[in-house]
Amino acid sequence: MAKNITSGKFYQDRKNGPWRIDTRIKIEKKYYHLQKRGYATKHEAQADYPRVLEEFIKSHTASKPQSGLTFEQFIVEFEKHRSIKCCKSTTETNDFYLTKRYFLPTFGGMDVSEAFDPDTFLPWYDDLAGDTRTSEARRNKAIRLAKAMLKYAYGRKYITPDRYQDCDVNCLVLKEPHKQEKARIIWSNAQREAFLDAIDEDTADYVMFSLLLETAPRIGEFLGLTADCFNHERGYIEIKQQVIYEKSGEWTLTDRLKSHQSYRKIPLSQRLSDLIQRYITALDIKDGQFLFGPWGSHVTPLSRTEFRRKLMAYCKAANVPCVSPHAFRHMLSTAMSTRYTSTAQIEAGAAIMGHSTGVELDTYCHNNTLDNRSEERRVGKGCRSRG
């Protein structure tokens, strides 16, 4: 498709078609994709570009506070939310002590966005993790509470997705030496086929688990899929939103995903694309309605509990090892990794999964060839840095 390009920022996909802003912006040593569609003319897009650029930079700037909320005010709000999810003894004793002992001395008086800035938060975490005078169990409790605070601040839009990602992925619970890590369960091709054979092909569950096996999004992204996320003509499913569940059972559909890499389009096989199209047509699912819902309804999403119940039931019926919904991400990455022969293929696989190539190799691919290749890559980087 021909494109009319002006200054590398303004595009028109077809003659007499709408214009859009489409460019890359460098903010704090990182590049971000800026895109805004729907302009009738090039002049309109050019005139609106300064405003769009200013808002985009403001939303992605980590150095400026975004919330206007002090850390002490945030703690009060967080404790009210925490009291709904945890028992009274936890919030009034354990959380109160941890907050007073480990958080307020460092973050007191700061803005929330400043406290959860990687430049402030990660040194605090390193000091806590390296404090051998404190028991490992107590340090782990403080780290878990910090991760809960990060998740709450992200959900309330006090911090940006990138800031949440940078802090959360580096805030690791300390490994206790006497505990052995459980081996990851990876189904064989025969077990995958047995699992699908245990499901009636004329049911919505067959469509749901066929799509999960082939695409493996995060569970919130998967349950948040609506009919307009599917494109039969081009054969892909778009991940652009997720469902967030509260302890009380309430749910929220949001377009805020884990990171900017989470927004992606996953290609589908022709067989699965046709299957989903027949499913949507047969049930007359409208745009904006959820692909999978409870009791045949598509106004509300399927709950995590109901999804896990179905998954466990079909695992037992197929006589295959029971797995969590997140295990499908490890299985799909491992299956794709057997075909990796170049860096471009690894990057393409990571884009499908919605994370970086480093996470793809080090965390999700479970085969000896890729493990050795990842180790060689890390050793090579270490040698070059020392040289």
PyMOL commands that set and color helices and strands:
alter all, ss='L'
color gray80, all
select helices_A, chain A and resi 42-60+71-85+88-107+112-115+118-129+136-155+161-170+189-197+204-215+219-223+227-229+260-262+270-283+294-296+304-318+327-337+343-353+357-364+368-386
alter helices_A, ss='H'
color red, helices_A
select strands_A, chain A and resi 4-6+10-12+19-27+30-39+230-231+236-239+242-245+251-254+264-267
alter strands_A, ss='S'
color yellow, strands_A
deselect
rebuild
show_as cartoon
